[in-house]
């Protein structure tokens, strides 16, 4: 790649290709495609490679949540009205 451009660009492309291989877990397949491009005298096309190795779109499942009436929680917690006076100070 350095033969086709400056060192800085070659370094940037190399890092992006390594990141792509790691993120998409496609090291072997990506290496084959890059080798074919280089053998053909072409530089790897990052946009085309990202598109080729992009993850498949996953559908988001529909989840139906049935909420219980709020008064059920009152029954579970045995909620009662307390007087304004507290005995918290006595515990210390």
N, C-alpha and C positions, 0 to 999 in steps of 0.2 A: 504494500500500500504506500510505503514511503516513496517508491519510484514514481507514483502518479501524482504526488502532491507534497506539501510541506510536512515536516515532522509533527508539527502541532496538530494538524488535521488528522494525520494517521493515528496519533495517540488518542485523540478524541473519539474517532470511529472505533478503534480497538476497545476502548473502555465501554462504549455504548453497546458493542456486540457482546462483550463479556457480561454486561448487566442483563441484556436480553436473554442470553443463554441461561443465566442463573434464575432470573425471574420466571421464565416460562418452562424451565427444566427441559430444555431441548438442545443440550450441548452437542450430541452426536449428529442430529439432523441438521442443525445450524452449521456445524463444521463442514458437512458434505455440501451444502448449498454454497457456502463461502468458497470452498475449494473449486467447485464447478465455475463460479463466477471468475475467480482469479485465473483458472486455467483458460478461460475464454478471453482473458485480457480485460475483464471488466472489474470495476470496484464494486463491492457489495452495496446495494441500495438499502439504506437503513429503513426508509419508509416502507418499502416493499417487504422487507424481512419482518418488520413489526406487524404488518398486516397479515403476512403468511402465518406467523406464529402467535397471533393474538389468541387469548382464551376464548373458548366457545361461550356464547351468551347463555347464561343460565336463567331460567324462568324463576320468578319469585313465587313461592307457593302462597295460596290464599289460606289464611288462618282465621277461623271464626272463633271469637271469644265470647262466651255467654257469661255475662256478669250477674252475680247474685244480688238480690235486693239488699239495700244497706241495712235494713232492720235485722237481717240475719246476723250481721257482725255484732250488733248490739246484744243480741241474745247470747252469742258465743262469748263475749267479753264480760257478761253479767254487769253491764253498766248500770250504776246507780248514782243518784244525786247525793253528793257529800255536802256536809255543812260547811260554812265559810271558815270554820276553825280547823286548823291542821295540827296533828300531833308529831310533825316532823322534828320540831325542836326538842321534844322529849326523848327522841331516839339517840341524840348526840350525847 
